[in-house]
Structures are given as C-alpha cells and as structure tokens.
Amino acid sequence: MSSANARSNTFNEAFLNDSYQDASTVTTELDKGLRSQVLGEQCEAIVRFPKLFEKYPFPIVINSNFLKLTEFFRVGSNLLRLWVLRVTEQTQKHLEKITNVDEFVKRIFMVIHSNDPIARSLTLRILGSVACIIPEQQQVHHAIRRALDSHDTVEVEAAIYASTQFAAQSKTFAISMCSKVASMIESLQTPVNMKLQLIPVLKFMHHDANTAAMVKTLCTNLLPKYPSETFVCVTLDSLTHLSCATLVDIPDQVNLLIEYLEDPRLRVRIHVLKSLQIVAEKGAHLWPAGSVNNLISIAQAMRAGSQENSMMLKIILTLTKCPLIAGSKKEGERILELCILCFQTLNHKTNSLAIAILTSIVTYCYNEKISPPQSYLKEINAHHEQLIMSSLKDEAHIRELSKYLKCGVQLSEKNETIAVDFTKLMGKILTDGQMLKQNQSELICETLAALCSHFMKEKFQNVAKKSTHETMDVDDTSVNPFHELLPSLLRRLENLVNLKFDPKDSHFIEILSAVCLQAMMGFHITKDMHDVFIKVFKVLNNWSQYRIARSASRYGHPFIAAKIYQKLTKDVAQEKFYFYLSGLSQISMAECILIYGREFEELEAKFTEIDRDENQMNLIQRLEKAVAFYWKALATLKAASSHIHSLSFQTEFVWLRASFLEALLSVVIARNTQYITPPPAIAQTFAHNTRDSLQKYGHVTNQFRKCVKLLKVCEDNFSILYKSAFDADPCTLEQLEIMQYMCAYIGYSLETICFTTTQEALNIPTQGNYPETAYTMSMCRRIAREFEKLPSECVKTITNVHTEAILKEIEMAIKSPICIPRFFFQVQQNTSIKLSMSPFQRNAGEAVVVPNGHNLVVKVEGVIQNSGAKPCFYRTIDSVQLTLTSQLLAPLRPVDVKAHDVNTLVQVTKPKREFLSANFLLSLNQPATNEGKQWQVTLDANIIDESGVSWNTLGPKNTLIVRIPAENSMRK
C-alpha cells in the first residue's frame, strides 16, 4: 500500500513539474493511471487530462488522448463516464483539434444503446458538450429526439440539455426540433419542471425568420397560460435573447417588457429589468418611440435607493450612450427631470447613477462639437462637489465615491474650466489635513494622477502647436494647476514619512510620488523635491522603491531612478534581479550624463549645483560616456534574460538607443573634423569630374552621407521593433513611432545639407495622446523649428551655419530626457504562437527525402497562447499570415553552380479557438541532374490583428531540410 502511495505521489509531482517539455512522457504517466486496477487512480488520471491539453495544446496530443478517453467511456463504469464528461466540458476550446471525429463519435454513440438509462443520459450529455464539432450528425439528432420521449426523467433532462446545445449550433436541428419542443411544452403530460427546462431551448431557434416568428408566437401565448413567477421569467428571458438575435423583434419585446414592469411580483420586475438591460446594450437605437419616456415615468415612481430604482437608472445610463437618445431634446428634458428628482434624495447609490447619466450626455455633446445644455452643467456644478464631500464622510460609500471621481475626470477631459476647478478640489481634499481612510486617499490620488496626465498632455500638445520658436520658449499660456499644487503635494508626501509611518500607506505614497514626478516632466528635479524623495526612500520597502523608480524612468527623471536602482542592486538575492536592476541603473546613469553633463557620482555629491554650466562635459564626452553605459546596460540585461523571460524588447530598445547615440556621435565627430582638416586641393576638380558640387567641401561630405545611412538604419530598426511589439500598450507604440520620427528628421536635416537632391518633408506621425509621447513630440517639433531657421539657398553649401544648426538639433535631442516605455517594465498581455511542420525530421540535421519529380505537401499546425495579467487586452489575433520559403542549397559536389532558387508561398489563415492549420504544396522540381539537391524550407508567421495591421513575431523560425536524391541513386 505504501509503495502505491509513493508511486502516486511521484506521478503527481512529475505531472505538475513545469520542467517537463515532452508530451509523450506525461501521456505515458497518465496511461499508467488509466491502466490501473484501482478505480480511484483511474479517475485521478482522467481528471488530469485538461491540464495536459492546456500544456500541450497540439492536435496530435489532443486527438490521441480523446480517443483513449472515449474508449474508457465505452467500456467503463458510469463513474468513469461522468469524469470523461467533465473533461469534455472543461476543454471546449480544444475539441475542434480532434481529427478523427467519426471514430470519436462512434465510440461514444455505442453507449446510447445501453439498457442503463444513466449511461444513456451521460451519453446524451457528452454528445451535447461536443455539439460544436458534430452539429449536423443526423444519428445524434435522431437519438436526442427519441430520448425526449423516454419515460426516465434523468434521460429526458439529459436530452433537453443536448437539445439546447445542438439548437445553438445547428440550423437543421433547430428547425426540425421546433415543433417537437413546442408540442412537449403545450402537452398536459409534460411535467411543469420539465417545461421550464424546455423553454430555454427556444431562444436558439432564430436561424430563419419563419422559425423565429413561430417561437415568438409560442412564447407569447405561453405567458397568459402559465402566469407563475418562474414561467414568466423563463419565457421573457427566452424572448429577450430571441429578439436580440433577430433585432427586428426588439421594439415589440421592449413594449412587452415595459408592460410587465407593472407586475406586482418583485422577482418578475427584477427579471424584466435585467432583460431590458440586455436589450439596451444590444440595440438601443431600435427602441420604439416613447419607450424611454415610459421608462422614465416608471423610474420616477420608484422608491429611491431600491434595487429596482438602481437597475432602472443603469438602463437609462446605457441608453444615453446611444447618439439617437443622447441627442434627443424631448427625451433629454425628461432625463434631466429624473436626475433632479434623484438629487433630492439622500441616497448615494441613486445620486451616483444620476451624475453618471448627466455626464454621459454632456460628454456626448462635447464629442460631437455641440454646446452641452447649460441646465445639465448647472445641475452637475450644483451637486457634484457636495456629493463627493458627503461620500467621504462614510467609508461605506467608497464605490459611489469612485463613480463621482470618474465622472469628474470624464468632464475634465472635455472642459478646461471644469478640469481646473476639479483639480483644485482634489488637491484641497488631499492636502488640507482632512482625515481620510486609506482607500479614499488612494482614490483621490489616482484621480489626481489622471488629471495630471490630462494637463501635461495638453501642455505639451499646445507647445508643439506654437507657430514660432520664440513663442514656444517664452510664452506658455496653458493653464496647469499642478504647478501651484505641487508644493502642497510634496508637503503631504513629507508628512506621511516624517510622522509615524504606516506600511499600509505604501501604495498611496507610490501613487502620490508618481503624480509629483509626472507634474515635473520636462523639468529638472528641484532640491526640495529631491530631499523629500530621500526621506521617502528611507521608510519604504524595496518593492515600493522600485515602483517609484519605474515611474521616474517613465517620466524622464533618470537621476532619481538611478539612485533607487543602484541602492536596490545591493539588496536583491537572485542573480537575474541583480543584473536587471544593474542594467536599469546603467541606463539611468547614461541619461544623467546626457542631460546634466556630469557623472552620476558627481551629481550625488553636488546635487544643488547641477544647474550650473561650469565643469560640464562637452558634447562628444557626453555622447561617448553615454554610449559606453548603454553598451554595458545591454550586456547586463542579456545576462538577466532567460528562456522564460527573454527580455527581447528591453534589449532591442537599449541597443537601438545606443545605436542612435552612436550615430549622433559620428555626426559630431564629422563636424569637428571640418574645422581641423580643410578640403584638399583637388576637391574642386573631383567635384567637377563627379558632377557632385558638394564634393568640393572635402571629406566632410562623405562622412555626413555615411551618418545619414547610419540614421536610416536606426530608423528602420525602430520600425522593426514597432512591428514586433504586438503585446505593447498604445503609449509604448506611440513612443517608438516618435523615436523613429526623431531619427528620420535628424537624418533628413543632415541629408538636406550633404546631398544635392533630398527626399520630401516628413509627415508628423502623431501629436501625442499621452504625456510622455506629447513631451517627446514637442521636442521633435522644437528640433524641426531649429532647422527651419536656416535660410533657403539656390546653390547648396556646407558651412559652419549649417553644421551649427545640426549640432543644436543633437543638443536638443540628447538633453530632452528619454521616457522609457511602459512595455519595458510591464507586460499586460503576452501572446505567442507555437508552430509545427510536417513531415518531421527524425533527427536533428537529418533531411527529409523526396523522390525526384515529386512535390512535397507541408502541413502547418499552430496554437495561439495568451497569457499575462490581461490577455487580449490591447489587441487580439484576427488571422495569421504564414510564409513558406524554400531555398535551393549548393549541391554536395558543385558542378555549374547557379544562383540559389527561392520559392515563396503565402497563406492567410484564421485561427479557430486558438488553433490554426494550413497546407502548402511545395514544388521542388528542377532540371534533371546527376547530382542530388538540398532545399531549406523556412516557415515564418506574421500576426494580423482585428484592425488589419500586420505584426512580426519574434522567436526561432521553423526550418526543414529537404533532399532530392541523385538520379543514379534512384535508379539503383
């Protein structure tokens, strides 16, 4: 007995060990459990199959193991059949990877002829659970219809479940079963509880107009015949789903539901409100005229704060998101009356929904460039602040407080006056010493963060739109209340750490620090701010310090970030964390050199003197030292990466930043040599002979042209990195786009000087929809305006005026702090594709032999894997473009070797339930020779998202070596 337990424990540990990479090894362990004579071990092995399918979601694994399970279902006991049923229910997305569907169904269907009604009911349920892969199996349809006439209740209930599943998948089944289900519902012999199970089957019978109309009539007739609560709720639910599927029945369904709002039974009214919410989300534009007014009249009569009242207000809030209703003047007046009535109550749940309704309509007006009704703004101004202050008095109203603050942020993004007043209110609440609970403080601080993001974005966008350089530097007329609020926020931050520090406040301090850092974006950290952060770092734990450092890196404050990263490297235990933090520290130190012109150690020792100009490095020294730090950071980050966490984006980003700085260094060196080495005596003659007038300026012309090529390569590499960042957030993608534009523009400026003909002016990619991108874009616009100051010339020259303008551009580019993208630190979604090609190579390096004159069929199968905190959060895979490239390699004994032939086949396939497959017919026919030939077949995959944008996938390519034997060997 002890040995059996030991074997079982070993099996468990082996199965759960993530280091296992071989599916056959795990399958073998499961097979041992299936072949066991102990029923418990058999059940344990069966229930582990879902995890196997998740870990190895390939058709060959899923197909073979499902066939094993169906064999156990055929010959096993009802207990084993029950667990097989649970496996099929838990692995719905993998069912379509079963290739032997006929054999799969055959083994299951054999049990339908059993004399045991429990076995037959389990068979019906498992057939219903796999309806998605066998929707048109006529024998299964017939078995379900026959089971509905059974005298065994368990079997009939299983048949009803199977009918529901097949009706949702099969048009043929739905149409053929409509009359059968209708007759059973109307039959007096059918028990009431069974009728309640049959009615939901009708909601899926919308495949054609006639069937849908017949089902609608049947359900409508059932309502007066069976007026009990349960019958009415189930029938209305079926009618609601049916109308949402057909759309044309939505007006009638809305009127019917409004009628049932007068029902005296609370449960019925609650169910009706849920149905109205579904219809409002599906087709608010299809609601009949007057229905919204009827709803408002009913809502006005409801008791404030009740569940019905809240649900009714949520329905109206959903309807206001429809332009047809939000822009209606008549219905708008009734909505305003309802909201005023809500404000007269003392219920925060009702008031929060009323504020949300008014905010939705006002936001719609601003989006459509329509002046919002003043009566709406008046009501918001009269009650919004009061409701916020009132909800702060009781921690139980935290959810309503969150809604008030969200409405304030939405209005602030549309109206500058509201934004300024709302920001001052939030700052006053946070800094006036009002006793706030921890979650309330965090909500207020998160609201300030959203408002700060809005103001900083608007500020830099306005700077970018200024028409002249002088106006941009001197006259900043944009309103930013955070400039006045920042000292108060710093005092609040200092008080949190000076007084008795509570570790529970760590998260609040992190958010408040991020707000302060964001408010200082584009400026140097002041001494007061530096001193406050030093105090903060002394009390916070390492994780909170890292999060503040991450914010500092994202908002362009490398000095603060470097201090924290360097400190944390001494406190980590694992080697990979040490290398990762060291890499971040080196990146921050490099940026400190570029911005301040001093080493990081010197900045730490004399931070108060960082704004003085004396003893600063010159431009070449800054670039050289920064490039050296970046190359060190690249090596350190590579040391921190592993096969689990590859850090591919991080290393590529650092490499591109270093390459960009190296290209700028080359430009500066080329410019300096212009002063040292004058053009040679033959430069004029050489320019005349080459018909290139700019060659008369000597070697500097060619050096500048080489720098243009370096910047062009850097620009292209940024584009490649952009295309590979499928999982990146929109802000990161914008930053990569703007960095590519900065490379392109400096290259364009240089090209304009050193080439006789230049390309057309570059298009601005974006104005920046985020504070970080708006700031970087404003720097690009400033660089562009500096170059536009050069006078236009009829004959191109390379003079000191031109090179000084280029130097000023470089100075601006490196002195503007780089905002490290969010994707560098956080991965919200993680999408990967695993591909396999057949035929397979038996051994590594061994070629697949194809007879001469034959074609090769290459089958490609792939699995899409989504992971991360929020899978498919930013974008999802719509289709995958597979590219199969075959290249003729040199023969073993080269005779008249020609250029290698390359054939390319492209196929776009749409994944289904995260699985894709494609077939390629590869023609390898070549003129008959006595020598054998070898081909290298390479498979690439590009992702196409829901917007039609193509993305490159990173990772190893699938390759296959194909050999065509020589004719002589074939004859032998």
VEXKOL-491027 format. One line per 4 residues: number of its first residue (from 1); for each residue z, y negated, x negated of C-alpha. Coordinates in steps of 0.05 Angstrom, whole numbers. Example, Ala and Ser with C-alpha at 12.3 -4.5 7.8 and 13.67 -1.06 7.14 Angstrom:
BEGIN
1) 156 90 -246  143 21 -273
END
This chain:
BEGIN
1) 0 0 0  17 -47 -57  -50 -33 -91  -86 -51 -26
5) -49 -116 -22  -65 -131 -94  -139 -117 -81  -138 -162 -20
9) -105 -219 -58  -155 -212 -115  -211 -214 -64  -183 -277 -33
13) -176 -313 -99  -245 -292 -122  -276 -316 -58  -242 -383 -59
17) -256 -395 -133  -307 -452 -137  -329 -429 -206  -368 -371 -174
21) -441 -391 -175  -472 -324 -157  -480 -310 -82  -491 -235 -95
25) -422 -229 -127  -387 -259 -67  -430 -218 -19  -410 -155 -56
29) -337 -172 -47  -348 -183 28  -385 -117 33  -324 -82 6
33) -284 -112 62  -335 -92 114  -337 -20 90  -262 -15 90
37) -229 35 137  -175 -16 155  -193 -57 216  -155 -118 192
41) -195 -121 127  -260 -115 165  -240 -174 209  -219 -214 148
45) -286 -202 115  -324 -223 177  -287 -289 186  -303 -308 114
49) -378 -309 125  -381 -381 150  -353 -405 83  -404 -362 47
53) -460 -394 87  -434 -464 72  -430 -450 -2  -497 -413 -8
57) -540 -440 50  -604 -405 29  -646 -364 78  -645 -301 36
61) -568 -301 37  -561 -320 110  -615 -272 136  -588 -211 100
65) -516 -224 118  -530 -239 191  -567 -173 196  -505 -139 168
69) -462 -174 220  -508 -155 277  -504 -83 255  -429 -87 259
73) -436 -119 327  -479 -60 349  -434 -4 325  -366 -37 321
77) -309 -47 369  -301 -105 416  -253 -138 368  -305 -138 313
81) -357 -163 363  -311 -221 380  -306 -242 308  -381 -237 298
85) -388 -282 359  -341 -333 327  -383 -332 263  -447 -348 301
89) -411 -404 339  -387 -435 273  -453 -430 237  -501 -462 287
93) -538 -503 235  -555 -441 193  -583 -398 249  -654 -424 240
97) -654 -397 169  -655 -326 198  -724 -299 182  -720 -230 216
101) -706 -258 285  -734 -198 322  -691 -149 285  -631 -195 293
105) -640 -198 368  -657 -124 374  -591 -102 343  -551 -149 388
109) -590 -133 451  -576 -58 446  -505 -72 468  -528 -103 534
113) -540 -32 560  -468 -11 546  -424 14 602  -368 -31 579
117) -370 -99 616  -331 -132 559  -383 -110 509  -438 -136 554
121) -403 -203 563  -394 -210 488  -468 -195 480  -487 -249 531
125) -443 -299 496  -472 -285 427  -542 -289 456  -524 -356 486
129) -496 -381 420  -563 -365 385  -606 -394 441  -634 -446 393
133) -674 -392 355  -694 -348 415  -706 -397 471  -766 -361 501
137) -743 -288 496  -762 -261 564  -719 -199 559  -658 -242 546
141) -676 -287 605  -680 -225 649  -614 -198 623  -579 -263 639
145) -608 -266 709  -587 -194 721  -516 -207 695  -507 -263 744
149) -509 -211 799  -455 -168 766  -390 -151 802  -349 -162 739
153) -322 -232 734  -319 -234 658  -392 -214 653  -414 -266 705
157) -376 -321 667  -410 -300 603  -477 -301 638  -462 -372 663
161) -446 -394 592  -511 -363 567  -549 -397 624  -522 -465 603
165) -544 -454 531  -613 -428 548  -625 -482 600  -614 -535 546
169) -665 -502 501  -719 -471 545  -761 -506 597  -785 -438 624
173) -715 -412 633  -691 -477 666  -747 -477 717  -741 -403 733
177) -665 -405 740  -661 -468 781  -669 -433 848  -623 -376 827
181) -566 -422 806  -577 -464 869  -572 -404 914  -509 -380 880
185) -477 -449 888  -495 -451 961  -475 -380 974  -409 -368 1010
189) -397 -304 970  -393 -342 903  -320 -360 887  -303 -433 881
193) -283 -430 808  -350 -397 792  -387 -452 828  -352 -502 784
197) -378 -466 723  -449 -462 752  -457 -536 769  -458 -559 695
201) -518 -513 684  -558 -561 728  -550 -621 681  -600 -589 632
205) -655 -578 684  -694 -641 670  -755 -612 636  -802 -632 691
209) -800 -683 748  -801 -633 806  -743 -592 779  -702 -654 764
213) -714 -681 834  -694 -614 865  -630 -611 824  -614 -683 842
217) -622 -668 916  -579 -605 909  -522 -641 874  -525 -700 922
221) -519 -652 981  -460 -616 948  -418 -679 946  -402 -684 1021
225) -398 -608 1028  -346 -599 973  -304 -663 972  -247 -636 929
229) -230 -674 865  -255 -622 816  -321 -611 853  -335 -685 858
233) -320 -697 784  -363 -639 760  -421 -656 806  -421 -730 787
237) -418 -711 714  -480 -667 722  -517 -721 760  -499 -772 706
241) -527 -730 649  -588 -713 690  -603 -787 704  -593 -806 631
245) -644 -753 612  -696 -774 664  -680 -850 662  -717 -862 727
249) -656 -840 767  -607 -888 733  -610 -941 788  -593 -890 843
253) -539 -860 800  -506 -928 787  -504 -943 861  -475 -874 875
257) -421 -882 822  -402 -952 848  -394 -922 918  -345 -871 890
261) -304 -926 857  -275 -936 927  -249 -865 928  -173 -864 939
265) -162 -810 886  -145 -836 817  -175 -777 779  -242 -787 814
269) -244 -861 798  -227 -848 725  -283 -798 720  -331 -846 754
273) -314 -900 704  -327 -851 647  -395 -836 677  -411 -910 685
277) -395 -920 612  -444 -866 593  -499 -896 637  -484 -966 609
281) -493 -941 538  -557 -903 555  -595 -953 599  -560 -1019 614
285) -628 -1051 624  -643 -1003 682  -583 -1022 724  -604 -1046 793
289) -597 -1119 813  -528 -1137 839  -493 -1076 809  -459 -1116 754
293) -433 -1166 806  -406 -1108 847  -370 -1081 786  -340 -1149 771
297) -316 -1155 843  -282 -1087 838  -252 -1106 769  -222 -1169 797
301) -185 -1129 850  -156 -1080 799  -86 -1085 771  -86 -1118 703
305) -68 -1072 646  -81 -1008 684  -125 -953 655  -179 -967 707
309) -180 -1041 690  -187 -1028 616  -243 -978 627  -279 -1026 674
313) -275 -1082 622  -303 -1035 569  -362 -1020 614  -375 -1095 624
317) -369 -1105 548  -422 -1051 537  -467 -1084 589  -462 -1153 555
321) -494 -1123 493  -558 -1116 534  -600 -1180 528  -620 -1175 601
325) -548 -1182 624  -521 -1226 568  -576 -1278 582  -568 -1277 658
329) -538 -1343 683  -516 -1316 750  -480 -1256 722  -453 -1298 665
333) -415 -1342 714  -383 -1281 747  -365 -1253 678  -331 -1318 660
337) -291 -1317 724  -268 -1247 708  -247 -1266 638  -209 -1327 663
341) -172 -1282 712  -156 -1234 654  -127 -1291 612  -79 -1308 668
345) -45 -1241 658  5 -1227 603  -28 -1161 583  -56 -1159 513
349) -100 -1099 526  -136 -1136 581  -139 -1201 542  -168 -1168 480
353) -226 -1140 522  -237 -1207 556  -242 -1242 488  -290 -1188 464
357) -335 -1198 525  -339 -1273 515  -351 -1263 440  -408 -1214 454
361) -444 -1264 499  -433 -1323 452  -457 -1282 392  -519 -1262 431
365) -534 -1336 444  -528 -1354 370  -572 -1295 350  -626 -1318 399
369) -620 -1390 375  -594 -1410 444  -538 -1460 453  -479 -1419 480
373) -446 -1443 545  -392 -1494 530  -348 -1463 583  -347 -1398 542
377) -329 -1434 478  -276 -1474 514  -242 -1412 540  -244 -1379 471
381) -214 -1441 438  -161 -1446 491  -135 -1375 486  -156 -1343 420
385) -103 -1373 375  -49 -1366 427  -65 -1292 436  -63 -1280 361
389) 4 -1313 353  32 -1276 413  8 -1208 389  42 -1220 321
393) 110 -1220 355  106 -1146 372  82 -1092 325  61 -1050 385
397) 2 -1096 396  -29 -1082 328  -93 -1052 359  -103 -1114 403
401) -90 -1159 343  -145 -1123 305  -193 -1137 363  -174 -1211 364
405) -187 -1217 290  -254 -1181 294  -276 -1229 348  -255 -1287 304
409) -296 -1260 246  -358 -1250 290  -354 -1321 316  -342 -1348 246
413) -406 -1317 221  -445 -1356 274  -409 -1423 277  -386 -1463 216
417) -334 -1504 253  -301 -1442 283  -302 -1410 214  -265 -1467 181
421) -212 -1471 236  -203 -1396 239  -195 -1392 163  -142 -1446 163
425) -105 -1409 219  -106 -1343 180  -83 -1378 116  -27 -1413 154
429) -3 -1348 184  -4 -1313 117  27 -1367 73  77 -1403 119
433) 131 -1352 107  125 -1321 176  158 -1253 179  100 -1204 187
437) 100 -1129 188  63 -1092 133  4 -1071 177  -1 -1141 206
441) -3 -1173 137  -58 -1125 116  -99 -1141 178  -93 -1216 166
445) -112 -1206 93  -172 -1163 110  -194 -1217 158  -188 -1269 102
449) -230 -1224 57  -285 -1221 110  -283 -1297 118  -283 -1309 43
453) -344 -1264 37  -379 -1305 90  -362 -1373 58  -381 -1351 -13
457) -447 -1323 12  -463 -1387 49  -443 -1429 -11  -490 -1394 -60
461) -546 -1390 -9  -541 -1465 1  -541 -1476 -75  -604 -1434 -80
465) -638 -1476 -27  -627 -1543 -62  -692 -1576 -79  -674 -1604 -148
469) -633 -1582 -207  -590 -1646 -207  -572 -1638 -134  -552 -1567 -146
473) -506 -1583 -204  -473 -1646 -176  -474 -1648 -101  -444 -1587 -69
477) -436 -1608 4  -420 -1538 31  -352 -1531 64  -307 -1478 35
481) -235 -1479 60  -215 -1427 8  -216 -1480 -47  -156 -1512 -12
485) -125 -1447 9  -128 -1411 -58  -64 -1443 -88  -25 -1423 -27
489) -51 -1352 -32  -31 -1348 -105  39 -1372 -88  43 -1319 -35
493) 20 -1266 -85  71 -1290 -136  127 -1288 -85  112 -1216 -68
497) 124 -1194 -140  178 -1244 -160  225 -1225 -104  248 -1154 -92
501) 183 -1116 -97  169 -1063 -44  120 -1009 -65  95 -1007 7
505) 65 -1076 -5  18 -1049 -59  -42 -1044 -13  -30 -1114 14
509) -27 -1141 -57  -92 -1106 -74  -128 -1139 -16  -98 -1207 -29
513) -117 -1202 -103  -189 -1184 -83  -191 -1246 -38  -168 -1291 -95
517) -218 -1261 -143  -274 -1268 -93  -256 -1340 -79  -263 -1354 -154
521) -331 -1323 -160  -375 -1366 -205  -316 -1400 -238  -271 -1383 -298
525) -202 -1356 -282  -151 -1412 -287  -87 -1407 -328  -43 -1407 -266
529) -84 -1351 -234  -81 -1312 -300  -5 -1318 -303  3 -1295 -231
533) -40 -1233 -244  0 -1216 -306  63 -1215 -263  27 -1172 -211
537) 6 -1121 -263  77 -1111 -286  102 -1084 -219  41 -1047 -192
541) 26 -974 -206  -35 -953 -246  -78 -937 -186  -67 -1005 -154
545) -81 -1039 -221  -147 -1001 -226  -168 -1023 -156  -155 -1096 -175
549) -194 -1087 -239  -251 -1057 -198  -251 -1119 -154  -251 -1164 -216
553) -312 -1126 -243  -348 -1132 -177  -336 -1207 -170  -353 -1227 -242
557) -285 -1234 -276  -291 -1189 -338  -230 -1218 -374  -181 -1195 -320
561) -218 -1128 -314  -216 -1116 -389  -141 -1128 -393  -128 -1076 -340
565) -177 -1024 -364  -151 -1029 -435  -80 -1022 -410  -96 -962 -366
569) -130 -923 -423  -61 -914 -454  -32 -884 -391  -82 -831 -369
573) -73 -758 -386  -142 -728 -377  -196 -739 -428  -251 -755 -377
577) -209 -811 -347  -196 -839 -416  -270 -842 -432  -287 -871 -364
581) -236 -927 -370  -255 -940 -442  -327 -948 -421  -308 -998 -367
585) -265 -1035 -418  -322 -1040 -467  -369 -1065 -413  -319 -1119 -393
589) -308 -1139 -466  -383 -1146 -475  -387 -1192 -415  -328 -1233 -441
593) -367 -1246 -506  -428 -1268 -467  -390 -1315 -420  -336 -1344 -465
597) -368 -1337 -534  -306 -1305 -562  -280 -1235 -576  -233 -1206 -523
601) -174 -1204 -572  -183 -1278 -587  -185 -1293 -513  -120 -1256 -502
605) -86 -1295 -557  -112 -1364 -537  -129 -1359 -464  -113 -1432 -450
609) -167 -1454 -498  -225 -1413 -470  -260 -1474 -441  -265 -1510 -508
613) -331 -1507 -543  -308 -1504 -616  -307 -1439 -654  -352 -1405 -603
617) -404 -1354 -626  -476 -1375 -627  -527 -1343 -581  -550 -1289 -629
621) -480 -1269 -647  -461 -1263 -574  -521 -1221 -558  -513 -1176 -619
625) -439 -1162 -606  -450 -1152 -531  -507 -1103 -543  -463 -1064 -592
629) -408 -1060 -540  -457 -1036 -487  -484 -981 -530  -412 -959 -544
633) -398 -960 -469  -460 -918 -456  -437 -864 -505  -366 -866 -477
637) -390 -859 -404  -434 -800 -424  -372 -767 -455  -336 -778 -388
641) -391 -745 -347  -394 -672 -327  -438 -626 -286  -393 -641 -226
645) -390 -717 -236  -453 -734 -274  -444 -810 -274  -520 -815 -276
649) -523 -882 -241  -469 -911 -285  -502 -890 -350  -571 -913 -327
653) -543 -981 -305  -507 -992 -372  -570 -970 -410  -613 -1020 -371
657) -563 -1076 -382  -563 -1062 -457  -639 -1058 -459  -644 -1124 -422
661) -597 -1158 -471  -635 -1128 -530  -700 -1156 -502  -667 -1225 -496
665) -642 -1218 -568  -713 -1204 -591  -737 -1267 -556  -683 -1309 -591
669) -699 -1279 -659  -773 -1292 -649  -758 -1364 -630  -715 -1374 -693
673) -770 -1348 -738  -815 -1402 -710  -773 -1453 -748  -767 -1412 -811
677) -839 -1387 -820  -896 -1434 -806  -965 -1407 -785  -1006 -1381 -844
681) -1067 -1419 -869  -1116 -1370 -839  -1084 -1374 -769  -1136 -1425 -745
685) -1193 -1381 -769  -1162 -1319 -740  -1153 -1353 -673  -1227 -1375 -674
689) -1251 -1305 -691  -1208 -1271 -638  -1224 -1325 -587  -1149 -1330 -574
693) -1128 -1402 -583  -1054 -1385 -584  -1062 -1344 -648  -1063 -1409 -687
697) -987 -1413 -679  -979 -1352 -723  -936 -1290 -716  -892 -1320 -662
701) -947 -1310 -611  -950 -1235 -623  -874 -1230 -626  -868 -1264 -559
705) -920 -1218 -530  -881 -1158 -554  -819 -1187 -520  -859 -1193 -455
709) -874 -1119 -459  -801 -1103 -470  -780 -1143 -409  -835 -1110 -369
713) -808 -1041 -388  -738 -1064 -369  -765 -1089 -302  -799 -1022 -288
717) -736 -984 -306  -695 -1025 -256  -747 -1007 -204  -740 -933 -222
721) -664 -938 -217  -670 -972 -149  -715 -916 -124  -666 -863 -147
725) -605 -895 -114  -614 -863 -45  -539 -860 -32  -525 -931 -55
729) -497 -984 -8  -544 -1042 12  -507 -1092 -33  -520 -1048 -94
733) -593 -1042 -77  -599 -1118 -69  -565 -1127 -137  -614 -1080 -171
737) -672 -1116 -137  -647 -1184 -162  -635 -1159 -233  -706 -1133 -233
741) -729 -1202 -209  -689 -1235 -265  -723 -1191 -317  -791 -1205 -285
745) -780 -1280 -283  -758 -1288 -356  -817 -1244 -375  -863 -1287 -331
749) -837 -1351 -365  -850 -1322 -434  -918 -1296 -412  -937 -1365 -387
753) -924 -1393 -457  -955 -1339 -502  -1015 -1315 -460  -1076 -1355 -443
757) -1080 -1322 -374  -1018 -1306 -334  -1002 -1270 -270  -988 -1304 -204
761) -920 -1333 -189  -867 -1282 -169  -842 -1275 -99  -767 -1283 -87
765) -741 -1215 -64  -682 -1240 -23  -635 -1299 -13  -575 -1252 -20
769) -540 -1223 41  -474 -1212 3  -432 -1258 -40  -448 -1221 -105
773) -523 -1220 -92  -524 -1292 -66  -490 -1314 -131  -538 -1276 -176
777) -597 -1302 -136  -572 -1374 -144  -572 -1363 -219  -644 -1338 -216
781) -664 -1399 -177  -630 -1443 -228  -668 -1408 -284  -733 -1418 -245
785) -720 -1493 -237  -706 -1500 -312  -774 -1471 -327  -808 -1514 -275
789) -786 -1576 -314  -839 -1561 -367  -899 -1607 -360  -965 -1576 -339
793) -1017 -1574 -395  -1092 -1567 -395  -1091 -1533 -464  -1035 -1483 -475
797) -989 -1494 -534  -926 -1462 -562  -879 -1519 -582  -805 -1530 -590
801) -803 -1556 -519  -827 -1490 -492  -782 -1447 -534  -722 -1491 -519
805) -735 -1480 -445  -736 -1405 -456  -671 -1409 -495  -639 -1448 -437
809) -661 -1393 -389  -630 -1340 -433  -566 -1380 -439  -561 -1386 -364
813) -576 -1312 -354  -521 -1287 -401  -469 -1339 -382  -473 -1321 -309
817) -423 -1263 -301  -454 -1197 -280  -425 -1169 -216  -421 -1094 -226
821) -448 -1060 -164  -402 -1024 -116  -441 -959 -125  -418 -960 -198
825) -347 -946 -173  -351 -917 -103  -397 -865 -72  -392 -866 4
829) -446 -813 15  -473 -761 -32  -539 -728 -15  -571 -673 -56
833) -629 -624 -47  -629 -554 -74  -698 -525 -81  -722 -455 -98
837) -792 -429 -112  -820 -360 -103  -846 -319 -137  -786 -318 -182
841) -785 -309 -257  -747 -245 -271  -721 -270 -337  -717 -340 -367
845) -782 -358 -401  -819 -297 -373  -885 -315 -339  -909 -293 -271
849) -973 -254 -278  -1031 -270 -231  -1096 -229 -236  -1158 -267 -257
853) -1196 -295 -197  -1136 -294 -150  -1098 -352 -120  -1023 -359 -122
857) -981 -373 -60  -919 -413 -78  -865 -414 -25  -814 -470 -29
861) -748 -469 7  -695 -522 3  -627 -540 30  -601 -611 40
865) -528 -620 25  -489 -681 49  -420 -696 23  -377 -756 6
869) -328 -797 46  -381 -817 98  -442 -770 96  -507 -803 120
873) -470 -870 126  -524 -915 96  -588 -875 107  -610 -805 126
877) -666 -760 105  -724 -760 154  -772 -718 113  -784 -693 42
881) -847 -701 2  -859 -641 -42  -907 -648 -101  -930 -585 -136
885) -965 -598 -203  -999 -544 -243  -1018 -559 -315  -1061 -514 -359
889) -1026 -500 -424  -1061 -485 -490  -1082 -412 -498  -1046 -367 -548
893) -1107 -366 -593  -1142 -432 -582  -1217 -428 -581  -1254 -491 -559
897) -1190 -521 -532  -1207 -574 -479  -1163 -626 -444  -1110 -594 -402
901) -1128 -590 -329  -1078 -616 -279  -1078 -599 -205  -1032 -635 -156
905) -1015 -613 -86  -973 -656 -39  -940 -636 26  -891 -673 71
909) -843 -630 110  -788 -649 159  -722 -613 149  -692 -578 208
913) -617 -571 209  -614 -589 135  -665 -535 116  -737 -544 95
917) -793 -497 75  -866 -504 54  -922 -462 27  -974 -481 -26
921) -1038 -444 -42  -1049 -456 -116  -1119 -445 -144  -1117 -425 -217
925) -1189 -403 -223  -1222 -422 -289  -1287 -401 -322  -1283 -330 -346
929) -1260 -326 -419  -1235 -271 -465  -1170 -308 -476  -1110 -308 -429
933) -1087 -373 -399  -1019 -400 -381  -1002 -452 -328  -938 -492 -320
937) -922 -504 -246  -874 -561 -233  -842 -579 -167  -818 -649 -152
941) -785 -675 -88  -783 -746 -60  -739 -765 -2  -767 -805 56
945) -713 -839 98  -714 -858 172  -748 -925 154  -805 -891 118
949) -782 -912 49  -794 -862 -7  -737 -847 -56  -738 -807 -120
953) -689 -750 -130  -651 -743 -195  -637 -676 -226  -674 -619 -260
957) -744 -602 -238  -763 -533 -215  -813 -502 -263  -851 -437 -263
961) -896 -407 -318  -957 -370 -291  -1000 -327 -337  -1071 -303 -324
965) -1085 -244 -370  -1148 -240 -411  -1208 -203 -382  -1206 -149 -435
969) -1134 -131 -418  -1152 -129 -344  -1209 -80 -356  -1163 -35 -397
END
